[in-house]
């Protein structure tokens, strides 16, 4: 079976570091995929509820073919108990 990152994200710190690495890479598709992995690790149904989104639409938005708008990304990050923070380089 394929390796599933969501099965290896055990702590909030793991999840934050994983997402930070995706932001450093800068690829929007990778960031979306990482958010999907983290949401699966935390429980997609629970995250969808907290984000105010349907489970099916959240799966679709965070799929490799999904192109979620920024508002959806922010809702998911908030539902995961995280926040975006800007810093200078």
mmCIF file of the C-alpha atoms, coordinates in Angstrom:
data_MODEL
# 
_entry.id   MODEL 
# 
loop_
_atom_site.group_PDB 
_atom_site.id 
_atom_site.type_symbol 
_atom_site.label_atom_id 
_atom_site.label_alt_id 
_atom_site.label_comp_id 
_atom_site.label_asym_id 
_atom_site.label_entity_id 
_atom_site.label_seq_id 
_atom_site.pdbx_PDB_ins_code 
_atom_site.Cartn_x 
_atom_site.Cartn_y 
_atom_site.Cartn_z 
_atom_site.occupancy 
_atom_site.B_iso_or_equiv 
_atom_site.pdbx_formal_charge 
_atom_site.auth_seq_id 
_atom_site.auth_comp_id 
_atom_site.auth_asym_id 
_atom_site.auth_atom_id 
_atom_site.pdbx_PDB_model_num 
ATOM 1  C CA . UNK A 1 1  ? 0.000   0.000  0.000  1.00 0.00 ? 1  UNK A CA 1 
ATOM 2  C CA . UNK A 1 2  ? 1.037   3.583  -0.526 1.00 0.00 ? 2  UNK A CA 1 
ATOM 3  C CA . UNK A 1 3  ? 2.717   5.520  2.265  1.00 0.00 ? 3  UNK A CA 1 
ATOM 4  C CA . UNK A 1 4  ? 0.172   7.828  3.877  1.00 0.00 ? 4  UNK A CA 1 
ATOM 5  C CA . UNK A 1 5  ? 1.637   10.860 5.637  1.00 0.00 ? 5  UNK A CA 1 
ATOM 6  C CA . UNK A 1 6  ? -1.538  11.287 7.691  1.00 0.00 ? 6  UNK A CA 1 
ATOM 7  C CA . UNK A 1 7  ? -0.722  8.052  9.538  1.00 0.00 ? 7  UNK A CA 1 
ATOM 8  C CA . UNK A 1 8  ? 2.588   9.522  10.724 1.00 0.00 ? 8  UNK A CA 1 
ATOM 9  C CA . UNK A 1 9  ? 1.377   12.919 11.964 1.00 0.00 ? 9  UNK A CA 1 
ATOM 10 C CA . UNK A 1 10 ? 0.912   12.242 15.642 1.00 0.00 ? 10 UNK A CA 1 
ATOM 11 C CA . UNK A 1 11 ? 1.445   15.588 17.378 1.00 0.00 ? 11 UNK A CA 1 
ATOM 12 C CA . UNK A 1 12 ? 0.408   19.162 16.653 1.00 0.00 ? 12 UNK A CA 1 
ATOM 13 C CA . UNK A 1 13 ? 4.117   19.984 16.413 1.00 0.00 ? 13 UNK A CA 1 
ATOM 14 C CA . UNK A 1 14 ? 4.545   17.338 13.670 1.00 0.00 ? 14 UNK A CA 1 
ATOM 15 C CA . UNK A 1 15 ? 1.652   18.903 11.779 1.00 0.00 ? 15 UNK A CA 1 
ATOM 16 C CA . UNK A 1 16 ? 2.955   22.470 12.107 1.00 0.00 ? 16 UNK A CA 1 
ATOM 17 C CA . UNK A 1 17 ? 6.449   21.472 10.967 1.00 0.00 ? 17 UNK A CA 1 
ATOM 18 C CA . UNK A 1 18 ? 5.003   19.564 7.991  1.00 0.00 ? 18 UNK A CA 1 
ATOM 19 C CA . UNK A 1 19 ? 2.912   22.575 6.935  1.00 0.00 ? 19 UNK A CA 1 
ATOM 20 C CA . UNK A 1 20 ? 5.826   24.998 7.450  1.00 0.00 ? 20 UNK A CA 1 
ATOM 21 C CA . UNK A 1 21 ? 7.982   22.838 5.158  1.00 0.00 ? 21 UNK A CA 1 
ATOM 22 C CA . UNK A 1 22 ? 5.251   22.975 2.510  1.00 0.00 ? 22 UNK A CA 1 
ATOM 23 C CA . UNK A 1 23 ? 5.056   26.780 2.777  1.00 0.00 ? 23 UNK A CA 1 
ATOM 24 C CA . UNK A 1 24 ? 8.852   26.992 2.434  1.00 0.00 ? 24 UNK A CA 1 
ATOM 25 C CA . UNK A 1 25 ? 8.607   24.930 -0.756 1.00 0.00 ? 25 UNK A CA 1 
ATOM 26 C CA . UNK A 1 26 ? 5.977   27.391 -1.996 1.00 0.00 ? 26 UNK A CA 1 
ATOM 27 C CA . UNK A 1 27 ? 4.059   25.049 -4.312 1.00 0.00 ? 27 UNK A CA 1 
ATOM 28 C CA . UNK A 1 28 ? 0.315   25.705 -3.841 1.00 0.00 ? 28 UNK A CA 1 
ATOM 29 C CA . UNK A 1 29 ? -0.560  22.119 -4.830 1.00 0.00 ? 29 UNK A CA 1 
ATOM 30 C CA . UNK A 1 30 ? 1.856   20.770 -2.202 1.00 0.00 ? 30 UNK A CA 1 
ATOM 31 C CA . UNK A 1 31 ? 0.419   23.087 0.484  1.00 0.00 ? 31 UNK A CA 1 
ATOM 32 C CA . UNK A 1 32 ? -3.089  21.885 -0.385 1.00 0.00 ? 32 UNK A CA 1 
ATOM 33 C CA . UNK A 1 33 ? -1.985  18.228 -0.248 1.00 0.00 ? 33 UNK A CA 1 
ATOM 34 C CA . UNK A 1 34 ? -0.288  18.746 3.119  1.00 0.00 ? 34 UNK A CA 1 
ATOM 35 C CA . UNK A 1 35 ? -3.439  20.390 4.505  1.00 0.00 ? 35 UNK A CA 1 
ATOM 36 C CA . UNK A 1 36 ? -5.348  17.320 3.298  1.00 0.00 ? 36 UNK A CA 1 
ATOM 37 C CA . UNK A 1 37 ? -2.889  14.997 5.068  1.00 0.00 ? 37 UNK A CA 1 
ATOM 38 C CA . UNK A 1 38 ? -3.203  16.982 8.304  1.00 0.00 ? 38 UNK A CA 1 
ATOM 39 C CA . UNK A 1 39 ? -7.002  17.113 8.052  1.00 0.00 ? 39 UNK A CA 1 
ATOM 40 C CA . UNK A 1 40 ? -7.107  13.320 7.577  1.00 0.00 ? 40 UNK A CA 1 
ATOM 41 C CA . UNK A 1 41 ? -4.817  12.866 10.579 1.00 0.00 ? 41 UNK A CA 1 
ATOM 42 C CA . UNK A 1 42 ? -7.099  15.018 12.747 1.00 0.00 ? 42 UNK A CA 1 
ATOM 43 C CA . UNK A 1 43 ? -10.311 13.609 11.289 1.00 0.00 ? 43 UNK A CA 1 
ATOM 44 C CA . UNK A 1 44 ? -11.762 14.971 8.070  1.00 0.00 ? 44 UNK A CA 1 
ATOM 45 C CA . UNK A 1 45 ? -15.366 14.996 9.333  1.00 0.00 ? 45 UNK A CA 1 
ATOM 46 C CA . UNK A 1 46 ? -14.432 16.992 12.427 1.00 0.00 ? 46 UNK A CA 1 
ATOM 47 C CA . UNK A 1 47 ? -12.329 19.468 10.411 1.00 0.00 ? 47 UNK A CA 1 
ATOM 48 C CA . UNK A 1 48 ? -15.091 19.904 7.818  1.00 0.00 ? 48 UNK A CA 1 
ATOM 49 C CA . UNK A 1 49 ? -17.574 20.689 10.617 1.00 0.00 ? 49 UNK A CA 1 
ATOM 50 C CA . UNK A 1 50 ? -15.248 23.198 12.285 1.00 0.00 ? 50 UNK A CA 1 
ATOM 51 C CA . UNK A 1 51 ? -14.507 24.838 8.913  1.00 0.00 ? 51 UNK A CA 1 
ATOM 52 C CA . UNK A 1 52 ? -18.214 25.026 8.063  1.00 0.00 ? 52 UNK A CA 1 
ATOM 53 C CA . UNK A 1 53 ? -17.730 22.913 4.945  1.00 0.00 ? 53 UNK A CA 1 
ATOM 54 C CA . UNK A 1 54 ? -19.283 19.666 3.762  1.00 0.00 ? 54 UNK A CA 1 
ATOM 55 C CA . UNK A 1 55 ? -17.010 16.646 4.110  1.00 0.00 ? 55 UNK A CA 1 
ATOM 56 C CA . UNK A 1 56 ? -17.293 15.850 0.403  1.00 0.00 ? 56 UNK A CA 1 
ATOM 57 C CA . UNK A 1 57 ? -16.464 19.406 -0.654 1.00 0.00 ? 57 UNK A CA 1 
ATOM 58 C CA . UNK A 1 58 ? -13.502 19.464 1.756  1.00 0.00 ? 58 UNK A CA 1 
ATOM 59 C CA . UNK A 1 59 ? -12.151 16.184 0.324  1.00 0.00 ? 59 UNK A CA 1 
ATOM 60 C CA . UNK A 1 60 ? -12.573 17.623 -3.173 1.00 0.00 ? 60 UNK A CA 1 
ATOM 61 C CA . UNK A 1 61 ? -10.933 20.962 -2.286 1.00 0.00 ? 61 UNK A CA 1 
ATOM 62 C CA . UNK A 1 62 ? -7.914  19.242 -0.716 1.00 0.00 ? 62 UNK A CA 1 
ATOM 63 C CA . UNK A 1 63 ? -7.518  16.595 -3.418 1.00 0.00 ? 63 UNK A CA 1 
ATOM 64 C CA . UNK A 1 64 ? -4.684  16.783 -5.986 1.00 0.00 ? 64 UNK A CA 1 
ATOM 65 C CA . UNK A 1 65 ? -7.228  18.075 -8.526 1.00 0.00 ? 65 UNK A CA 1 
ATOM 66 C CA . UNK A 1 66 ? -8.692  20.583 -6.077 1.00 0.00 ? 66 UNK A CA 1 
ATOM 67 C CA . UNK A 1 67 ? -7.982  24.287 -6.334 1.00 0.00 ? 67 UNK A CA 1 
ATOM 68 C CA . UNK A 1 68 ? -9.416  25.678 -3.106 1.00 0.00 ? 68 UNK A CA 1 
ATOM 69 C CA . UNK A 1 69 ? -9.818  29.425 -2.816 1.00 0.00 ? 69 UNK A CA 1 
ATOM 70 C CA . UNK A 1 70 ? -7.836  31.267 -0.170 1.00 0.00 ? 70 UNK A CA 1 
ATOM 71 C CA . UNK A 1 71 ? -10.889 31.629 2.083  1.00 0.00 ? 71 UNK A CA 1 
ATOM 72 C CA . UNK A 1 72 ? -11.220 27.827 2.180  1.00 0.00 ? 72 UNK A CA 1 
ATOM 73 C CA . UNK A 1 73 ? -7.510  27.447 2.991  1.00 0.00 ? 73 UNK A CA 1 
ATOM 74 C CA . UNK A 1 74 ? -7.887  29.913 5.871  1.00 0.00 ? 74 UNK A CA 1 
ATOM 75 C CA . UNK A 1 75 ? -10.987 28.103 7.172  1.00 0.00 ? 75 UNK A CA 1 
ATOM 76 C CA . UNK A 1 76 ? -9.147  24.768 7.119  1.00 0.00 ? 76 UNK A CA 1 
ATOM 77 C CA . UNK A 1 77 ? -6.039  26.174 8.831  1.00 0.00 ? 77 UNK A CA 1 
ATOM 78 C CA . UNK A 1 78 ? -8.263  27.725 11.508 1.00 0.00 ? 78 UNK A CA 1 
ATOM 79 C CA . UNK A 1 79 ? -10.243 24.473 11.918 1.00 0.00 ? 79 UNK A CA 1 
ATOM 80 C CA . UNK A 1 80 ? -6.947  22.620 12.399 1.00 0.00 ? 80 UNK A CA 1 
ATOM 81 C CA . UNK A 1 81 ? -6.192  24.892 15.356 1.00 0.00 ? 81 UNK A CA 1 
ATOM 82 C CA . UNK A 1 82 ? -3.411  26.693 13.495 1.00 0.00 ? 82 UNK A CA 1 
ATOM 83 C CA . UNK A 1 83 ? -2.907  30.212 12.233 1.00 0.00 ? 83 UNK A CA 1 
ATOM 84 C CA . UNK A 1 84 ? -0.849  31.746 9.476  1.00 0.00 ? 84 UNK A CA 1 
ATOM 85 C CA . UNK A 1 85 ? 1.914   34.074 10.538 1.00 0.00 ? 85 UNK A CA 1 
ATOM 86 C CA . UNK A 1 86 ? 3.908   36.353 8.264  1.00 0.00 ? 86 UNK A CA 1 
ATOM 87 C CA . UNK A 1 87 ? 7.604   36.909 8.952  1.00 0.00 ? 87 UNK A CA 1 
ATOM 88 C CA . UNK A 1 88 ? 10.339  38.715 7.073  1.00 0.00 ? 88 UNK A CA 1 
ATOM 89 C CA . UNK A 1 89 ? 12.977  36.612 5.373  1.00 0.00 ? 89 UNK A CA 1 
# 
